[in-house]
Amino acid sequence: MATRLKVTQVRSGIGRPLTQRKVLAGLGLGRPQRSKVLEDSVAIRGMIRKVQHLVAVEPAE
């Protein structure tokens, strides 16, 4: 398993519940096509799971 994950927002948070928009902000995302490299942890995995329909995840190099 990778120790770092590249998370890219692929869909907008407009019209989504406040909790999902807060999770996107917590991941450091805010606009579609923005990417962040994050440490792989249980907390980050849980956040990604909440917004899995809005983001794409791949191992970071």
C-alpha positions in Angstrom: 0.0 0.0 0.0 1.2 3.5 -0.8 2.3 5.8 2.0 1.1 8.8 0.0 -2.0 9.3 -2.1 -2.7 11.8 -4.9 -6.3 13.0 -4.5 -7.8 15.0 -7.5 -11.2 16.6 -7.3 -13.1 15.7 -10.5 -16.6 17.0 -9.7 -17.8 20.3 -8.2 -19.0 20.6 -4.6 -21.7 23.0 -5.7 -25.2 21.8 -4.6 -23.7 19.1 -2.3 -24.4 18.9 1.5 -22.4 21.1 3.8 -20.6 18.1 5.3 -19.3 17.1 1.9 -18.1 20.6 1.1 -16.3 20.7 4.5 -14.6 17.3 3.8 -13.3 18.7 0.4 -11.9 21.7 2.2 -10.4 19.5 4.8 -8.6 17.6 2.1 -7.3 20.8 0.7 -9.5 20.8 -2.4 -11.9 23.4 -3.5 -12.1 23.4 -7.3 -12.4 20.7 -9.9 -9.1 19.5 -11.3 -7.1 20.5 -8.2 -4.8 17.8 -6.8 -3.2 17.3 -3.4 -0.7 14.7 -2.3 -1.7 13.5 1.2 -0.3 11.0 3.7 -2.2 7.7 3.7 -4.0 7.3 7.0 -7.2 6.0 8.3 -8.6 9.5 8.8 -7.7 10.5 5.2 -9.2 7.3 3.9 -12.4 8.0 5.7 -12.6 11.5 4.3 -12.0 10.2 0.8 -14.8 7.6 1.3 -17.3 10.4 2.2 -16.6 12.2 -1.1 -15.6 9.3 -3.3 -18.1 10.4 -6.0 -16.3 13.8 -6.3 -12.6 12.7 -6.3 -10.2 10.4 -8.0 -7.4 8.7 -6.0 -4.2 7.2 -7.1 -0.8 6.3 -5.5 1.6 9.2 -5.4 5.1 8.7 -6.9 
